[in-house]
């Protein structure tokens, strides 16, 4: 059975990260953007990461420029923005596509495992996938779901 641990991605600093390094942790995987109406969700994502990390939880951020060109910067630009504006400490990855032929294999898997209300495509920035400690996709939340509202779901996985 395929799990998220079968994938790898490039960290925002360019090194390869096998997602197997997160084995045994509950995860929230989010496609992000720096110039989106939902960008302030970085604050809530960071709060979740800080609060639950000691219990085996992590947020993983995947910048994407496919929605309104709202993530046009380089990896260095994105990292600087996340650090200076939201003091992000959770793992951030290089910009990827989440839809279409060039979609990252992780996102192809996530979308196959949990379709959204209108099908498998990611509709906008800050779509959230909740992953259990065994690497299985257990929930998908739309961009309008505030990170703070996921505490009960996260706690159930810890």
N, CA, C and O of each residue as an XYZ file, in Angstrom:
632
protein
N       0.842     -1.191      0.000
C       0.000      0.000      0.000
C       0.884      1.250      0.000
O       1.817      1.360      0.794
N       0.587      2.163     -0.873
C       1.344      3.410     -0.971
C       0.947      4.342      0.168
O      -0.227      4.460      0.520
N       1.952      4.999      0.731
C       1.726      6.033      1.744
C       2.554      7.250      1.346
O       3.291      7.200      0.362
N       2.443      8.318      2.083
C       3.242      9.509      1.755
C       4.723      9.252      1.940
O       5.552      9.979      1.393
N       5.070      8.216      2.711
C       6.483      7.902      2.955
C       7.185      7.364      1.709
O       8.408      7.225      1.697
N       6.420      7.063      0.667
C       6.998      6.580     -0.582
C       7.467      7.721     -1.476
O       7.983      7.474     -2.566
N       7.300      8.954     -1.039
C       7.624     10.121     -1.850
C       8.773     10.924     -1.230
O       9.108     10.775     -0.055
N       9.350     11.767     -2.060
C      10.335     12.726     -1.567
C      10.047     14.056     -2.249
O       9.336     14.116     -3.252
N      10.606     15.109     -1.691
C      10.427     16.447     -2.247
C      11.677     17.258     -1.935
O      12.440     16.915     -1.032
N      11.879     18.326     -2.681
C      13.024     19.202     -2.433
C      12.640     20.266     -1.414
O      11.652     20.983     -1.571
N      13.448     20.345     -0.373
C      13.247     21.388      0.628
C      13.491     22.742     -0.021
O      14.100     22.830     -1.087
N      13.016     23.784      0.624
C      13.136     25.125      0.069
C      14.598     25.537     -0.122
O      14.897     26.424     -0.923
N      15.507     24.890      0.616
C      16.937     25.176      0.435
C      17.580     24.287     -0.633
O      18.790     24.360     -0.849
N      16.784     23.450     -1.303
C      17.265     22.676     -2.445
C      17.669     21.242     -2.184
O      17.936     20.505     -3.134
N      17.724     20.818     -0.932
C      18.130     19.424     -0.693
C      16.921     18.487     -0.730
O      15.802     18.875     -0.396
N      17.179     17.244     -1.145
C      16.126     16.237     -1.232
C      15.703     15.783      0.157
O      16.542     15.549      1.026
N      14.397     15.662      0.357
C      13.862     15.225      1.639
C      12.968     14.009      1.401
O      11.875     14.142      0.852
N      13.423     12.834      1.808
C      12.512     11.683      1.754
C      11.445     11.872      2.832
O      11.767     12.092      4.000
N      10.185     11.785      2.439
C       9.124     12.012      3.417
C       9.087     10.908      4.468
O       8.393     11.023      5.478
N       9.829      9.850      4.224
C       9.948      8.791      5.223
C      10.519      9.333      6.533
O      10.311      8.737      7.590
N      11.232     10.450      6.475
C      11.782     11.023      7.708
C      10.684     11.509      8.651
O      10.952     11.781      9.821
N       9.446     11.620      8.151
C       8.316     12.035      8.985
C       7.492     10.845      9.471
O       6.431     11.022     10.070
N       7.980      9.641      9.211
C       7.252      8.437      9.615
C       6.969      8.473     11.106
O       7.833      8.825     11.909
N       5.738      8.100     11.465
C       5.340      8.094     12.867
C       4.781      9.416     13.360
O       4.390      9.529     14.521
N       4.737     10.426     12.482
C       4.164     11.723     12.851
C       2.847     11.936     12.114
O       2.672     11.476     10.986
N       1.934     12.630     12.759
C       0.752     13.123     12.067
C       1.186     14.391     11.331
O       1.990     15.169     11.846
N       0.654     14.593     10.128
C       1.085     15.717      9.290
C      -0.108     16.493      8.753
O      -1.203     15.956      8.579
N       0.138     17.767      8.497
C      -0.797     18.593      7.751
C      -0.020     19.128      6.557
O       0.898     19.932      6.720
N      -0.385     18.683      5.360
C       0.300     19.091      4.131
C      -0.548     20.158      3.460
O      -1.740     19.961      3.227
N       0.082     21.298      3.149
C      -0.652     22.473      2.672
C       0.061     23.089      1.479
O       1.274     23.298      1.521
N      -0.687     23.385      0.405
C      -0.112     24.171     -0.692
C      -0.283     25.651     -0.343
O      -1.391     26.112     -0.066
N       0.818     26.377     -0.362
C       0.841     27.746      0.161
C       1.138     28.769     -0.929
O       1.533     28.419     -2.041
N       0.942     30.030     -0.589
C       1.279     31.146     -1.473
C       1.467     32.398     -0.622
O       0.803     32.576      0.399
N       2.371     33.253     -1.053
C       2.732     34.441     -0.271
C       1.847     35.656     -0.519
O       1.851     36.593      0.279
N       1.090     35.656     -1.613
C       0.310     36.842     -1.958
C      -1.159     36.492     -2.180
O      -1.778     36.946     -3.142
N      -1.699     35.690     -1.291
C      -3.068     35.181     -1.401
C      -3.905     35.744     -0.261
O      -3.366     36.110      0.783
N      -5.182     35.815     -0.448
C      -6.065     36.237      0.630
C      -5.997     35.306      1.832
O      -6.305     35.712      2.952
N      -5.591     34.049      1.600
C      -5.473     33.074      2.686
C      -4.077     33.046      3.314
O      -3.846     32.291      4.258
N      -3.147     33.853      2.808
C      -1.767     33.843      3.306
C      -1.685     34.028      4.820
O      -0.807     33.423      5.434
N      -2.549     34.830      5.466
C      -2.475     34.945      6.921
C      -2.647     33.606      7.655
O      -2.370     33.519      8.851
N      -3.101     32.564      6.945
C      -3.198     31.250      7.576
C      -1.826     30.713      7.988
O      -1.744     29.795      8.804
N      -0.757     31.271      7.436
C       0.577     30.870      7.885
C       0.680     30.985      9.409
O       1.310     30.147     10.054
N       0.068     32.012      9.976
C       0.126     32.211     11.423
C      -0.493     31.026     12.153
O       0.111     30.486     13.080
N      -1.682     30.618     11.747
C      -2.347     29.483     12.376
C      -1.615     28.176     12.138
O      -1.554     27.325     13.025
N      -1.058     28.010     10.942
C      -0.284     26.801     10.648
C       0.937     26.724     11.556
O       1.252     25.660     12.087
N       1.618     27.841     11.734
C       2.795     27.865     12.605
C       2.401     27.579     14.056
O       3.116     26.872     14.766
N       1.274     28.123     14.493
C       0.822     27.856     15.857
C       0.534     26.370     16.064
O       0.903     25.803     17.093
N      -0.125     25.737     15.087
C      -0.374     24.297     15.180
C       0.945     23.535     15.251
O       1.118     22.635     16.074
N       1.865     23.911     14.378
C       3.158     23.229     14.335
C       3.880     23.349     15.678
O       4.379     22.356     16.208
N       3.934     24.548     16.218
C       4.627     24.776     17.491
C       3.965     24.013     18.643
O       4.643     23.405     19.471
N       2.645     24.057     18.677
C       1.913     23.461     19.791
C       1.989     21.935     19.787
O       2.176     21.318     20.836
N       1.844     21.327     18.606
C       1.727     19.866     18.536
C       3.013     19.140     18.144
O       3.063     17.913     18.220
N       4.045     19.859     17.731
C       5.302     19.195     17.344
C       5.846     18.295     18.453
O       6.302     17.193     18.150
N       5.821     18.709     19.724
C       6.348     17.826     20.775
C       5.575     16.503     20.901
O       6.075     15.533     21.471
N       4.357     16.483     20.362
C       3.537     15.270     20.434
C       3.611     14.433     19.154
O       2.902     13.436     19.022
N       4.465     14.835     18.218
C       4.617     14.055     16.993
C       3.783     14.554     15.829
O       3.140     13.764     15.138
N       3.790     15.856     15.607
C       3.020     16.477     14.529
C       3.906     17.457     13.778
O       4.803     18.068     14.359
N       3.650     17.602     12.487
C       4.361     18.615     11.699
C       3.452     19.131     10.586
O       2.623     18.400     10.046
N       3.628     20.387     10.266
C       3.027     20.998      9.079
C       4.096     20.964      7.999
O       5.265     21.230      8.279
N       3.717     20.641      6.774
C       4.622     20.682      5.628
C       4.033     21.640      4.608
O       2.904     21.445      4.158
N       4.782     22.678      4.235
C       4.310     23.690      3.305
C       4.897     23.515      1.920
O       6.110     23.373      1.762
N       4.027     23.527      0.913
C       4.426     23.373     -0.484
C       3.957     24.584     -1.294
O       2.815     24.611     -1.754
N       4.823     25.584     -1.473
C       4.444     26.751     -2.267
C       4.032     26.354     -3.686
O       4.575     25.420     -4.275
N       3.058     27.091     -4.211
C       2.525     26.808     -5.552
C       2.117     28.128     -6.195
O       1.533     28.994     -5.544
N       2.430     28.269     -7.477
C       2.107     29.502     -8.202
C       0.997     29.287     -9.228
O       0.847     30.097    -10.144
N       0.227     28.227     -9.097
C      -0.787     27.890    -10.100
C      -2.109     28.630     -9.933
O      -2.986     28.513    -10.788
N      -2.270     29.378     -8.864
C      -3.552     30.024     -8.600
C      -3.369     31.535     -8.569
O      -2.965     32.101     -7.553
N      -3.662     32.168     -9.664
C      -3.570     33.619     -9.751
C      -2.156     34.163     -9.678
O      -1.970     35.349     -9.406
N      -1.152     33.323     -9.915
C       0.233     33.793     -9.864
C       0.605     34.368     -8.507
O       1.374     35.326     -8.427
N       0.062     33.789     -7.436
C       0.216     34.367     -6.108
C       1.469     33.903     -5.358
O       1.654     34.224     -4.184
N       2.333     33.138     -6.056
C       3.622     32.746     -5.475
C       4.704     32.876     -6.545
O       5.287     31.877     -6.966
N       4.975     34.120     -6.989
C       5.897     34.312     -8.112
C       7.377     34.270     -7.750
O       8.218     34.148     -8.641
N       7.713     34.365     -6.485
C       9.110     34.501     -6.076
C       9.921     33.221     -6.167
O       9.398     32.132     -6.406
N      11.222     33.396     -5.965
C      12.163     32.276     -5.918
C      12.047     31.589     -4.554
O      11.374     32.082     -3.650
N      12.707     30.457     -4.430
C      12.733     29.775     -3.136
C      13.287     30.687     -2.053
O      12.767     30.714     -0.937
N      14.335     31.432     -2.372
C      14.928     32.359     -1.394
C      13.921     33.436     -1.000
O      13.823     33.792      0.175
N      13.165     33.962     -1.981
C      12.146     34.976     -1.692
C      11.068     34.408     -0.768
O      10.665     35.048      0.203
N      10.611     33.203     -1.088
C       9.551     32.564     -0.305
C      10.031     32.320      1.123
O       9.317     32.620      2.081
N      11.235     31.778      1.265
C      11.790     31.496      2.594
C      11.929     32.784      3.408
O      11.597     32.810      4.593
N      12.415     33.841      2.778
C      12.586     35.115      3.473
C      11.232     35.679      3.914
O      11.101     36.175      5.033
N      10.235     35.605      3.043
C       8.894     36.082      3.375
C       8.328     35.305      4.563
O       7.846     35.899      5.527
N       8.390     33.975      4.487
C       7.833     33.139      5.550
C       8.511     33.398      6.886
O       7.859     33.397      7.931
N       9.812     33.619      6.852
C      10.557     33.868      8.087
C      10.255     35.262      8.643
O       9.957     35.407      9.829
N      10.330     36.272      7.800
C      10.192     37.639      8.297
C       8.759     38.000      8.665
O       8.534     38.722      9.637
N       7.798     37.512      7.910
C       6.401     37.905      8.129
C       5.679     36.996      9.135
O       4.875     37.470      9.937
N       5.974     35.674      9.085
C       5.219     34.730      9.915
C       6.099     33.864     10.818
O       5.584     33.027     11.559
N       7.407     34.052     10.765
C       8.344     33.291     11.606
C       8.112     31.780     11.494
O       8.111     31.056     12.489
N       7.915     31.330     10.246
C       7.632     29.919      9.973
C       8.834     29.057     10.337
O       9.958     29.319      9.909
N       8.577     28.029     11.132
C       9.622     27.065     11.484
C       9.317     25.675     10.930
O      10.176     24.794     10.953
N       8.096     25.477     10.433
C       7.776     24.153      9.886
C       8.460     23.974      8.527
O       8.777     24.961      7.864
N       8.688     22.736      8.109
C       9.386     22.490      6.848
C       8.644     23.085      5.645
O       7.448     22.866      5.451
N       9.391     23.833      4.857
C       8.885     24.386      3.604
C       9.667     23.742      2.463
O      10.850     23.429      2.593
N       8.985     23.556      1.364
C       9.570     22.882      0.219
C       9.629     23.824     -0.978
O       9.036     24.903     -0.964
N      10.352     23.402     -2.014
C      10.419     24.215     -3.234
C       9.040     24.310     -3.870
O       8.180     23.454     -3.663
N       8.852     25.357     -4.637
C       7.602     25.587     -5.338
C       7.309     24.408     -6.264
O       8.194     23.930     -6.974
N       6.064     23.948     -6.247
C       5.646     22.820     -7.072
C       4.331     23.139     -7.766
O       3.659     24.116     -7.436
N       3.974     22.300     -8.730
C       2.627     22.298     -9.290
C       1.822     21.267     -8.524
O       2.340     20.206     -8.175
N       0.555     21.571     -8.259
C      -0.328     20.631     -7.577
C      -1.399     20.076     -8.508
O      -2.068     19.098     -8.173
N      -1.563     20.686     -9.662
C      -2.520     20.237    -10.671
C      -1.815     20.069    -12.011
O      -0.718     20.588    -12.221
N      -2.456     19.342    -12.907
C      -1.953     19.208    -14.267
C      -0.900     18.122    -14.424
O      -0.569     17.399    -13.484
N      -0.388     18.032    -15.641
C       0.599     17.012    -15.995
C       1.857     17.105    -15.140
O       2.445     16.085    -14.782
N       2.266     18.325    -14.814
C       3.510     18.530    -14.068
C       3.303     18.501    -12.548
O       4.214     18.842    -11.794
N       2.116     18.098    -12.099
C       1.858     18.049    -10.658
C       2.871     17.134     -9.981
O       3.228     16.080    -10.508
N       3.322     17.550     -8.820
C       4.271     16.746     -8.037
C       3.617     15.389     -7.729
O       2.425     15.334     -7.425
N       4.387     14.303     -7.807
C       3.823     12.973     -7.524
C       3.129     12.872     -6.167
O       2.140     12.151     -6.034
N       3.638     13.588     -5.151
C       2.970     13.576     -3.852
C       1.553     14.107     -3.978
O       0.621     13.537     -3.409
N       1.385     15.193     -4.721
C       0.053     15.774     -4.864
C      -0.856     14.928     -5.738
O      -2.067     14.907     -5.519
N      -0.313     14.241     -6.708
C      -1.131     13.292     -7.474
C      -1.684     12.233     -6.532
O      -2.854     11.860     -6.623
N      -0.834     11.748     -5.623
C      -1.253     10.751     -4.642
C      -2.296     11.325     -3.681
O      -3.341     10.710     -3.468
N      -2.027     12.486     -3.106
C      -2.959     13.094     -2.150
C      -4.343     13.262     -2.767
O      -5.353     12.952     -2.135
N      -4.386     13.750     -3.995
C      -5.674     14.003     -4.661
C      -6.403     12.702     -4.980
O      -7.631     12.647     -4.919
N      -5.656     11.657     -5.320
C      -6.276     10.343     -5.573
C      -6.890      9.783     -4.291
O      -7.962      9.178     -4.310
N      -6.189      9.998     -3.182
C      -6.643      9.450     -1.906
C      -7.864     10.180     -1.355
O      -8.756      9.552     -0.783
N      -7.909     11.491     -1.521
C      -9.028     12.288     -0.991
C      -9.427     13.358     -1.994
O      -8.767     14.390     -2.120
N     -10.503     13.100     -2.694
C     -11.036     14.101     -3.621
C     -11.732     15.187     -2.811
O     -12.135     14.976     -1.667
N     -11.859     16.334     -3.424
C     -12.561     17.437     -2.784
C     -14.025     17.443     -3.185
O     -14.490     16.541     -3.881
N     -14.734     18.442     -2.753
C     -16.159     18.575     -3.024
C     -16.448     18.575     -4.529
O     -17.466     18.047     -4.979
N     -15.535     19.177     -5.296
C     -15.752     19.300     -6.734
C     -14.815     18.403     -7.547
O     -14.564     18.682     -8.719
N     -14.299     17.341     -6.947
C     -13.425     16.427     -7.678
C     -12.019     16.410     -7.115
O     -11.778     16.850     -5.990
N     -11.082     15.890     -7.921
C      -9.733     15.690     -7.405
C      -8.851     16.930     -7.481
O      -7.912     17.052     -6.694
N      -9.115     17.838     -8.384
C      -8.241     19.006     -8.543
C      -8.179     19.844     -7.279
O      -9.151     19.950     -6.531
N      -7.013     20.438     -7.058
C      -6.870     21.428     -5.997
C      -7.487     22.709     -6.551
O      -7.156     23.131     -7.659
N      -8.368     23.318     -5.794
C      -9.092     24.493     -6.291
C      -8.380     25.807     -6.012
O      -8.570     26.779     -6.744
N      -7.550     25.852     -4.945
C      -6.900     27.121     -4.612
C      -5.799     26.873     -3.590
O      -5.624     25.758     -3.097
N      -5.067     27.928     -3.285
C      -4.021     27.882     -2.272
C      -4.601     27.526     -0.905
O      -5.762     27.814     -0.616
N      -3.785     26.904     -0.080
C      -4.103     26.561      1.299
C      -5.149     25.455      1.434
O      -5.907     25.420      2.403
N      -5.180     24.550      0.449
C      -5.910     23.292      0.608
C      -5.069     22.434      1.550
O      -3.845     22.390      1.429
N      -5.721     21.758      2.481
C      -5.004     21.055      3.549
C      -5.336     19.564      3.537
O      -6.498     19.172      3.433
N      -4.286     18.740      3.645
C      -4.454     17.289      3.755
C      -3.920     16.846      5.109
O      -2.779     17.141      5.463
N      -4.742     16.144      5.855
C      -4.342     15.621      7.152
C      -3.910     14.168      6.971
O      -4.622     13.365      6.369
N      -2.739     13.849      7.499
C      -2.114     12.539      7.328
C      -1.945     11.902      8.702
O      -1.494     12.559      9.640
N      -2.306     10.620      8.825
C      -2.125      9.947     10.114
C      -0.688      9.463     10.280
O       0.129      9.606      9.370
N      -0.383      8.893     11.438
C       0.984      8.483     11.757
C       1.480      7.320     10.897
O       2.677      7.034     10.869
N       0.566      6.656     10.199
C       0.948      5.565      9.307
C       1.153      6.054      7.871
O       1.427      5.256      6.974
N       1.017      7.371      7.655
C       1.235      7.942      6.331
C       0.029      7.894      5.416
O       0.162      8.090      4.208
N      -1.146      7.635      5.971
C      -2.381      7.575      5.184
C      -3.101      8.925      5.207
O      -3.113      9.614      6.227
N      -3.687      9.284      4.093
C      -4.467     10.521      3.990
C      -5.816     10.267      4.645
O      -6.570      9.397      4.209
N      -6.121     11.032      5.698
C      -7.378     10.808      6.413
C      -8.413     11.909      6.200
O      -9.600     11.694      6.445
N      -7.981     13.077      5.752
C      -8.935     14.165      5.538
C      -8.357     15.193      4.579
O      -7.143     15.355      4.461
N      -9.257     15.874      3.903
C      -8.911     16.988      3.017
C      -9.791     18.155      3.409
O     -11.003     18.007      3.563
N      -9.173     19.322      3.569
C      -9.913     20.518      3.980
C      -9.691     21.629      2.966
O      -8.572     21.811      2.486
N     -10.727     22.367      2.636
C     -10.608     23.455      1.660
C      -9.856     24.654      2.231
O      -9.643     24.745      3.440
N      -9.459     25.567      1.356
C      -8.727     26.757      1.796
C      -9.468     27.575      2.851
O      -8.837     28.234      3.677
N     -10.791     27.538      2.831
C     -11.573     28.319      3.788
C     -11.520     27.759      5.202
O     -11.913     28.445      6.146
N     -11.041     26.526      5.371
C     -10.905     25.946      6.703
C      -9.703     26.572      7.394
O      -8.569     26.438      6.935
N      -9.957     27.245      8.482
C      -8.876     27.881      9.228
C      -8.060     26.820      9.962
O      -8.634     25.880     10.514
N      -6.749     26.951      9.979
C      -5.918     25.953     10.662
C      -6.354     25.695     12.105
O      -6.337     24.552     12.561
N      -6.740     26.740     12.819
C      -7.125     26.619     14.221
C      -8.318     25.677     14.411
O      -8.483     25.092     15.482
N      -9.138     25.533     13.384
C     -10.322     24.680     13.505
C      -9.985     23.191     13.387
O     -10.867     22.345     13.535
N      -8.732     22.871     13.124
C      -8.326     21.477     12.932
C      -7.780     20.836     14.207
O      -7.356     19.680     14.180
N      -7.783     21.560     15.311
C      -7.147     21.033     16.525
C      -7.754     19.704     16.964
O      -7.009     18.797     17.334
N      -9.058     19.557     16.937
C      -9.703     18.318     17.377
C      -9.282     17.150     16.482
O      -9.001     16.056     16.971
N      -9.240     17.387     15.175
C      -8.826     16.338     14.235
C      -7.369     15.940     14.458
O      -7.025     14.759     14.409
N      -6.525     16.927     14.701
C      -5.099     16.658     14.945
C      -4.923     15.885     16.240
O      -4.184     14.901     16.288
N      -5.595     16.325     17.279
C      -5.480     15.655     18.575
C      -5.939     14.203     18.507
O      -5.393     13.352     19.209
N      -6.936     13.906     17.673
C      -7.409     12.538     17.520
C      -6.342     11.634     16.902
O      -6.359     10.421     17.111
N      -5.415     12.220     16.143
C      -4.369     11.441     15.494
C      -3.120     11.289     16.357
O      -2.259     10.462     16.056
N      -3.013     12.069     17.414
C      -1.783     12.053     18.232
C      -1.837     11.055     19.373
O      -0.878     10.937     20.136
